[in-house]
Amino acid sequence: MTSSTSPFSANLNSTINVLTSALRDLGHDLPDDLTAELDAIDAATQIPNDLIPDSEQAARRWYDLHREGQDPSKDKSVAALLSRNRDTTYGLEIGLKKIKEEAKYDAVTDAADGIIDTLRNDVAEAQEVIDEARRHIGGVTTETRVSGLSPDGHREHARAREAFVRADLARRAWTVLAQHTRAATWRPGHIEELLNVCDLTLDELHALNETVNLARTRGGIGPRVDRHDARTIVAHGHRLALATFAEYNERKARLTKEAEHQRAAAQEAFRRDIASGGAMAVPIHGPGGR
């Protein structure tokens, strides 16, 4: 693919580290092809020591030759050491650093879809574990603390708890790749980011957000549904399904249309109320309005 400058390139190493950590926590490594490509890029952009200026080495060589009765000024190694240009080498370092960042950016971007496929399988498996737990212990599957369960019930709850963690790890890796590639975007901290792991309607998204906000104001009373995470999504009656970047964009586009239709309907209702001589009303803005 064509190289491009990513706004996240300054944090390229951090992106790779976070992605590597999340994948390892899920039991995976970076794809072999990606690892090999990153290693090859590092090797191709490393300046060999014999090109790096070393005045100390030149001085030592000069001294030793002179003590041996030779003319240091005629020695080729001394001449080579003294001919190294620090400014030229520095320029080479800068150029290679830029090439390295662009090449690694492209390498991670090219590997993104394959990694997303792996993460999608992880989330699908997590949902299967959660489904199994719910068949055995019901609604307490999404509660953080339980009592009165049988030993088997506690084991099912523990397996579900781990499944929620794995789903959230997959979401984290997905988010890192989305930010890196810019293949999917959302408003920082906005509820629409949940569309990456669950296919929700606009009303479902807002209802979930209201549940989270209410749980936060209650100070943690009852089941923990005060976070925009996999546990809260399932507790609200939805299923986990990690999206491809294209699917995420489709989900977001559909919700944008839903919001536009809701705004249009609210405005039309307001106009009809005014035309019929009803009481003055304040126009209702749909989701996304002010």
C-alpha positions in Angstrom: 0.0 0.0 0.0 1.0 3.6 -0.3 2.8 5.0 2.7 1.0 7.9 4.5 1.8 9.8 7.6 -0.4 8.7 10.5 -1.3 11.2 13.3 -0.4 8.3 15.6 3.0 7.7 14.2 4.6 9.5 17.1 3.2 6.7 19.3 4.0 3.9 16.8 6.1 1.9 19.3 3.4 2.4 21.9 0.8 1.1 19.5 2.8 -2.0 18.7 3.5 -2.6 22.4 -0.1 -2.3 23.4 -1.3 -4.5 20.5 1.4 -7.1 21.4 0.4 -7.1 25.0 -3.3 -7.4 24.3 -2.8 -10.2 21.9 -0.6 -12.1 24.3 -3.1 -11.8 27.1 -5.6 -13.4 24.7 -3.1 -16.2 24.0 -1.8 -14.9 20.6 1.4 -13.4 19.3 1.7 -10.9 16.5 1.3 -12.6 13.2 4.6 -14.2 12.0 4.6 -12.2 8.8 4.2 -9.0 10.7 7.0 -9.9 13.2 9.3 -10.8 10.3 8.5 -7.6 8.5 9.1 -5.4 11.6 12.5 -7.2 12.2 13.5 -6.7 8.6 12.6 -3.0 8.8 14.7 -2.6 11.9 17.7 -4.3 10.3 17.4 -2.2 7.1 17.3 1.1 9.0 20.1 0.4 11.4 23.3 2.4 10.7 26.4 0.2 11.0 29.0 1.2 13.5 31.7 1.7 10.9 29.7 4.7 9.6 29.3 6.4 12.9 31.9 9.1 13.6 34.4 8.0 16.4 37.0 10.7 17.1 38.1 8.7 20.2 38.9 5.7 18.1 40.8 7.8 15.6 42.9 9.4 18.3 43.7 6.0 19.8 44.7 4.7 16.3 46.8 7.8 15.7 48.6 7.5 19.0 49.4 3.7 18.5 50.7 4.2 15.0 53.0 7.1 16.1 54.4 5.0 19.0 55.1 2.2 16.5 57.1 4.6 14.4 54.6 5.0 11.6 53.1 8.1 10.0 49.5 8.2 11.2 48.6 10.7 8.5 49.2 8.0 5.8 47.1 5.3 7.5 43.9 4.5 5.7 42.0 3.6 8.8 42.8 7.0 10.4 41.8 8.7 7.2 38.5 6.8 7.1 37.8 7.7 10.7 38.6 11.3 10.2 36.6 11.5 6.9 33.4 10.5 8.5 31.0 13.5 8.5 28.9 13.8 11.6 26.4 16.0 9.9 26.0 13.6 7.0 25.5 10.6 9.3 23.0 12.6 11.4 21.1 13.3 8.2 21.1 9.6 7.3 19.8 8.8 10.8 16.9 11.2 10.3 16.1 9.9 6.9 16.2 6.2 8.0 14.0 7.0 11.0 11.3 8.5 8.8 11.5 5.5 6.5 11.3 3.1 9.5 8.1 4.8 10.8 6.4 4.8 7.4 7.4 1.2 6.8 6.2 0.0 10.2 3.0 2.0 9.9 2.3 0.3 6.6 3.2 -3.1 8.0 0.8 -2.9 10.9 -1.9 -1.5 8.7 -1.5 -4.3 6.2 -1.8 -6.9 9.0 -4.8 -5.2 10.7 -7.6 -7.2 8.9 -6.0 -10.5 9.8 -5.6 -9.5 13.4 -9.2 -8.3 13.5 -10.3 -11.8 12.2 -8.5 -13.4 15.2 -10.1 -10.9 17.6 -13.5 -11.6 16.2 -13.1 -15.3 16.9 -12.1 -14.5 20.5 -15.2 -12.4 21.0 -17.4 -15.1 19.4 -15.9 -17.7 21.8 -16.4 -15.4 24.7 -20.1 -15.0 23.9 -20.4 -18.8 23.7 -18.9 -19.1 27.2 -21.3 -16.4 28.5 -24.3 -18.2 26.9 -23.3 -21.4 28.6 -23.0 -19.7 31.9 -26.4 -18.0 31.5 -28.0 -21.4 30.8 -26.7 -22.6 34.2 -26.9 -19.6 36.5 -29.1 -17.1 34.7 -28.9 -13.4 35.2 -26.3 -13.5 37.9 -23.8 -14.2 35.1 -23.3 -10.4 34.6 -23.1 -9.6 38.3 -19.7 -8.9 39.8 -20.4 -10.5 43.2 -22.6 -13.6 43.7 -23.5 -15.8 46.7 -25.5 -18.9 47.1 -24.2 -20.6 44.0 -23.2 -24.2 43.9 -19.6 -25.1 43.2 -20.5 -25.7 39.6 -22.3 -22.4 39.5 -19.3 -20.5 40.8 -17.1 -22.2 38.2 -19.5 -21.1 35.5 -19.5 -17.5 36.9 -15.7 -17.5 36.9 -15.6 -18.7 33.3 -18.0 -15.9 32.3 -16.0 -13.3 34.2 -12.9 -14.4 32.2 -14.9 -14.2 29.0 -15.9 -10.6 29.7 -12.3 -9.7 30.3 -11.3 -11.4 27.0 -14.0 -9.5 25.1 -12.8 -6.2 26.5 -9.2 -7.1 25.6 -10.2 -7.8 22.1 -12.0 -4.4 22.0 -8.9 -2.7 23.2 -6.8 -4.3 20.5 -9.5 -3.4 17.9 -9.4 0.2 19.1 -5.6 0.5 18.9 -5.8 -0.8 15.3 -8.7 1.5 14.4 -6.8 4.5 15.7 -3.6 3.4 13.9 -5.2 2.8 10.6 -7.9 5.5 10.8 -10.2 2.9 9.2 -12.9 3.6 11.9 -13.4 6.8 13.9 -15.7 8.0 16.7 -16.0 10.9 19.0 -13.6 10.5 22.0 -15.4 9.0 24.9 -18.7 8.8 23.1 -21.1 5.9 23.5 -21.0 5.1 19.8 -17.6 3.4 20.3 -19.6 0.4 21.7 -20.7 -0.3 18.1 -17.3 -2.0 17.6 -18.5 -5.0 19.7 -22.3 -4.9 19.5 -24.8 -4.1 16.7 -27.2 -1.7 18.4 -30.0 0.5 17.3 -30.0 4.1 18.3 -32.6 3.6 21.0 -30.7 0.6 22.4 -27.5 2.7 22.4 -29.1 5.5 24.3 -30.9 3.2 26.7 -27.6 1.5 27.5 -26.0 4.8 28.1 -28.8 5.9 30.4 -28.4 2.7 32.4 -24.7 3.3 32.8 -25.2 6.9 33.9 -27.9 5.9 36.4 -25.6 3.2 37.8 -22.9 5.7 38.3 -25.1 8.1 40.2 -26.2 5.3 42.5 -22.7 4.8 43.6 -22.3 1.2 42.6 -25.6 -0.1 44.2 -26.7 -3.4 42.5 -25.0 -5.1 39.6 -22.0 -3.3 38.1 -23.4 -1.8 34.9 -21.6 1.6 35.3 -19.0 1.0 32.6 -19.2 0.9 28.8 -17.8 -2.6 28.7 -18.7 -6.2 27.6 -20.4 -7.0 30.9 -22.7 -4.0 30.7 -23.6 -4.8 27.1 -24.7 -8.3 28.0 -26.4 -7.2 31.2 -28.5 -5.0 29.1 -29.7 -7.9 27.0 -27.4 -7.7 24.0 -24.9 -10.0 22.3 -21.2 -9.4 21.7 -20.1 -9.4 18.1 -16.9 -7.7 17.2 -17.1 -5.8 13.9 -14.8 -5.5 11.0 -13.9 -1.9 10.3 -16.3 -1.9 7.4 -19.1 -3.3 9.6 -18.4 -0.7 12.3 -18.7 2.1 9.7 -22.0 0.6 8.4 -23.4 0.4 12.0 -22.4 4.0 12.6 -23.9 5.2 9.3 -27.2 3.4 10.1 -27.4 5.1 13.4 -26.7 8.5 11.9 -29.6 7.9 9.5 -31.8 6.9 12.5 -30.9 10.1 14.3 -31.7 12.2 11.2 -35.1 10.5 10.9 -35.8 11.1 14.6 -34.9 14.8 14.2 -37.1 15.1 11.1 -40.0 13.4 12.8 -39.7 15.6 15.9 -39.6 18.7 13.7 -42.5 17.6 11.7 -44.6 16.9 14.8 -43.7 20.4 16.1 -44.8 22.0 12.8 -48.1 20.1 12.9 -48.7 21.2 16.4 -48.1 24.8 15.5 -50.3 24.5 12.3 -53.2 23.0 14.3 -53.1 25.9 16.8 -51.9 23.7 19.6 -49.9 25.1 22.6 -46.5 26.5 21.8 -43.9 23.8 22.1 -40.2 23.7 22.1 -38.8 21.8 19.2 -37.3 18.5 20.1 -33.8 17.7 18.8 -33.0 14.2 18.0 -29.8 12.4 19.1 -26.9 14.4 18.0 -28.8 17.7 18.2 -28.1 20.4 20.7 
